[in-house]
Amino acid sequence: MKKLILTIIVLLSFSFLFAQTESTIKMVNSGSLVEVTIYYNNGKIMQHGFMTPKNQLQDKWESYYEDGTLKCEAFYKKGKKVGVWHYYYPNANTKRVTYKDNKIVNVEELEVEKTEESEPDK
């Protein structure tokens, strides 16, 4: 249990690099995994995902901005980063980072093209 709490503290520390807010942690045993939900002070979800009994991140983890919009979809297998992670930025740009066995194998930046609105004819 001490390791689980330490892992949660590390996750929160990472989140606080981006936003200085208070949070609440809710943990629920879901069979072989522990479901973890971390909330912002405003009640919206900051992070949600699963951990193994050995305190390793597992399966899909999601991080959210304080307004509730999705920030990142991440995937873990026994604590290692795997699969395609999606990062969503407030300016509508996105990034896809592909991991294999905790190592980056590909990065794609997807930028939204800005279009200038023309003035209506007078």
C-alpha positions as CSV (number, residue, x, y, z in Angstrom):
1,M,0.0,0.0,0.0
2,K,2.9,2.4,0.7
3,K,4.2,1.8,-2.8
4,L,0.8,2.6,-4.2
5,I,0.6,5.9,-2.3
6,L,4.1,6.8,-3.4
7,T,3.2,6.1,-7.0
8,I,0.1,8.3,-6.7
9,I,2.2,11.1,-5.2
10,V,4.7,10.9,-8.1
11,L,1.7,11.1,-10.6
12,L,0.4,14.1,-8.8
13,S,3.8,15.8,-8.8
14,F,4.0,15.4,-12.5
15,S,0.6,16.9,-12.9
16,F,1.5,19.9,-10.7
17,L,4.2,20.8,-13.1
18,F,1.5,22.0,-15.4
19,A,-1.1,23.4,-13.0
20,Q,-0.9,24.4,-9.4
21,T,-4.2,23.2,-8.0
22,E,-5.4,21.0,-5.2
23,S,-6.6,17.5,-6.0
24,T,-8.5,14.5,-4.6
25,I,-7.6,10.8,-5.3
26,K,-10.1,8.0,-5.5
27,M,-8.9,4.4,-5.7
28,V,-11.2,1.4,-6.4
29,N,-10.1,-2.3,-6.6
30,S,-11.4,-3.6,-10.0
31,G,-10.5,-7.3,-9.8
32,S,-6.8,-7.6,-10.6
33,L,-6.3,-3.9,-11.1
34,V,-6.7,-0.8,-9.0
35,E,-8.7,2.0,-10.7
36,V,-7.3,5.4,-9.9
37,T,-9.1,8.7,-10.5
38,I,-7.4,12.0,-9.6
39,Y,-9.7,15.1,-9.4
40,Y,-9.0,18.8,-9.7
41,N,-10.2,21.0,-6.9
42,N,-13.2,22.0,-9.2
43,G,-14.4,18.4,-9.2
44,K,-13.3,17.6,-12.8
45,I,-11.1,14.6,-13.5
46,M,-7.3,15.3,-13.8
47,Q,-6.2,11.8,-14.5
48,H,-7.8,8.4,-14.8
49,G,-6.3,4.9,-15.2
50,F,-5.4,1.6,-13.7
51,M,-2.5,0.2,-11.7
52,T,-1.4,-3.4,-11.0
53,P,-1.1,-4.8,-7.5
54,K,2.6,-4.2,-7.9
55,N,1.9,-0.4,-8.4
56,Q,2.7,-0.4,-12.1
57,L,0.6,1.7,-14.4
58,Q,-1.4,-0.5,-16.7
59,D,-3.6,-0.1,-19.8
60,K,-5.1,3.2,-20.8
61,W,-4.4,6.4,-18.8
62,E,-6.1,9.7,-19.6
63,S,-5.1,13.2,-18.5
64,Y,-7.4,16.2,-18.7
65,Y,-7.1,19.9,-18.6
66,E,-8.8,21.7,-15.7
67,D,-11.8,22.6,-17.9
68,G,-12.4,18.9,-18.5
69,T,-11.1,18.6,-22.1
70,L,-8.8,15.7,-22.9
71,K,-5.1,16.4,-22.7
72,C,-3.5,13.0,-23.2
73,E,-4.3,9.4,-23.9
74,A,-1.5,7.1,-22.8
75,F,-1.0,3.4,-22.6
76,Y,1.1,1.3,-20.3
77,K,2.0,-2.4,-19.9
78,K,3.4,-3.4,-16.6
79,G,4.6,0.2,-16.0
80,K,6.2,0.6,-19.4
81,K,5.0,3.1,-22.0
82,V,3.6,1.2,-25.1
83,G,1.5,2.0,-28.1
84,V,0.4,5.3,-29.6
85,W,0.0,8.2,-27.1
86,H,-2.1,11.1,-28.2
87,Y,-1.5,14.6,-26.9
88,Y,-4.2,17.3,-27.5
89,Y,-3.3,20.9,-27.2
90,P,-5.6,23.9,-26.5
91,N,-4.8,25.4,-29.9
92,A,-6.3,22.2,-31.5
93,N,-2.8,20.8,-32.6
94,T,-2.1,17.2,-31.7
95,K,0.9,15.0,-31.3
96,R,1.2,11.3,-31.6
97,V,4.1,9.5,-29.9
98,T,4.6,5.8,-30.5
99,Y,6.3,3.8,-27.7
100,K,7.6,0.3,-27.7
101,D,8.9,-1.2,-24.5
102,N,9.2,2.3,-22.9
103,K,11.1,3.8,-25.8
104,I,10.0,6.4,-28.3
105,V,10.0,4.9,-31.9
106,N,8.0,7.7,-33.7
107,V,6.7,11.2,-33.2
108,E,4.1,12.9,-35.4
109,E,3.1,16.6,-34.9
110,L,-0.2,17.4,-36.4
111,E,-0.9,21.2,-36.7
112,V,-4.2,22.7,-37.6
113,E,-3.9,25.1,-40.5
114,K,-5.0,28.6,-39.6
115,T,-7.3,30.2,-42.2
116,E,-7.9,33.9,-42.4
117,E,-11.5,34.9,-42.5
118,S,-12.2,37.3,-45.3
119,E,-14.4,40.3,-44.8
120,P,-17.8,40.1,-46.5
121,D,-18.3,42.2,-49.7
122,K,-19.7,45.6,-49.1
